[in-house]
């Protein structure tokens, strides 16, 4: 019998809007990626960017504290798409922090490490989502004798 590898479908989870939920979001992403044949090629960058996007949704959203944050992961073509949904209305903007700023570098990381990223209003008019596309890291080089 011929075995075929099927990619996992979109994964969706709703988590409490708390900083303590960030490690759980990263854990869920690791589990999702472990089901992909080359999921480890996304993992380092994806975990870092998901952590930044989730933390931004917790810290900067103007949504009520009892609202959840939704994370979504899917692979389209060879790109991993991360989405972080919240009920807030303020879209993230990239700015350059001063050397004395203690915060404000998360979106710089997203901008540098994601192939593309952006934000959009959620369908239905409540809140927004921030998305990032991540290219797989190059695989190990083949060594020939």
C-alpha positions in Angstrom: 0.0 0.0 0.0 1.4 3.4 -1.0 1.6 5.9 1.9 1.1 9.5 1.1 2.0 12.3 3.4 -0.8 14.8 3.9 -0.1 18.2 5.4 -2.0 19.1 8.5 -4.9 21.4 7.9 -5.1 24.8 9.5 -4.7 24.7 13.2 -6.8 27.1 15.3 -6.8 27.6 19.1 -8.2 30.3 21.4 -6.0 31.2 24.4 -6.4 33.5 27.3 -5.2 37.0 26.7 -2.4 36.8 29.2 1.4 36.8 28.9 1.4 33.4 30.5 -0.3 32.0 27.4 2.6 32.8 25.2 4.6 29.5 26.0 1.4 27.5 25.3 1.0 29.2 21.9 4.6 28.3 21.0 4.1 24.7 22.3 1.0 24.3 20.0 3.1 25.6 17.1 5.8 23.1 17.8 3.3 20.3 17.9 1.8 21.4 14.6 5.2 21.6 13.0 6.2 18.2 14.3 3.5 16.7 12.0 5.1 18.3 8.9 7.8 16.3 7.1 10.1 19.4 7.1 8.5 21.2 10.0 11.8 21.7 11.8 12.9 24.0 9.0 10.4 26.6 10.2 10.5 26.0 14.0 13.1 28.5 15.2 11.9 31.5 13.3 8.2 30.6 13.7 8.4 30.2 17.4 10.2 33.5 17.8 7.7 35.4 15.6 4.7 33.8 17.1 5.9 34.8 20.6 6.4 38.4 19.5 3.0 38.6 17.7 1.2 37.0 20.7 2.9 39.2 23.2 2.0 42.3 21.1 -1.7 41.2 21.1 -1.6 40.8 24.9 0.3 44.0 25.7 -1.0 46.4 23.1 -4.5 45.4 22.3 -7.3 47.8 23.3 -9.7 44.8 23.6 -11.3 44.0 27.0 -9.1 41.7 29.2 -11.6 38.9 29.1 -11.3 38.4 25.3 -9.3 35.6 23.9 -6.5 35.6 21.4 -6.8 33.2 18.6 -3.7 31.6 16.9 -3.8 30.0 13.5 -1.1 28.0 11.7 -1.2 26.7 8.1 1.2 25.8 5.3 0.5 27.3 1.9 2.8 26.2 -0.8 6.1 26.0 1.0 5.4 28.9 3.4 4.1 28.7 6.9 1.4 31.3 7.7 1.0 32.4 11.3 -2.0 34.5 12.3 -2.7 36.1 15.7 -6.3 37.4 16.1 -7.5 39.7 18.8 -10.6 41.9 19.4 -8.5 45.1 19.4 -8.8 47.8 16.8 -5.3 49.2 16.7 -3.1 47.8 13.9 0.6 47.4 14.7 3.0 49.9 13.1 6.7 49.5 12.7 8.8 52.1 14.3 12.5 52.5 15.2 13.0 52.4 19.0 15.7 54.6 20.5 18.6 53.0 22.2 17.1 53.8 25.6 13.7 52.2 24.8 13.2 49.0 26.8 10.5 47.7 24.5 9.4 48.1 20.9 11.7 45.8 19.0 9.3 42.9 18.4 8.0 44.1 15.1 11.5 44.8 14.0 12.2 41.1 14.4 9.0 40.2 12.6 9.9 42.6 9.8 13.4 41.2 9.4 12.7 37.4 9.8 9.3 37.0 8.1 9.2 36.9 4.3 6.1 39.1 4.5 3.8 40.3 7.3 0.8 42.6 7.8 -2.5 43.1 9.5 -6.1 43.2 8.5 -9.5 43.7 10.0 -11.3 40.4 11.0 -14.3 39.3 9.0 -17.4 40.4 10.8 -15.9 43.6 11.9 -14.6 42.7 15.4 -10.9 43.1 15.9 -8.0 42.4 13.7 -5.4 39.8 12.9 -1.7 40.0 12.3 -0.1 37.5 9.9 3.4 36.5 8.9 4.7 34.2 6.2 7.8 32.3 7.0 10.0 30.6 4.4 11.6 27.3 5.4 15.3 27.5 6.5 17.6 25.9 4.0 18.0 22.1 4.5 21.4 20.6 5.3 23.8 20.6 2.5 24.5 17.3 0.8 28.1 16.1 1.3 29.4 14.1 -1.6 32.7 12.2 -1.7 
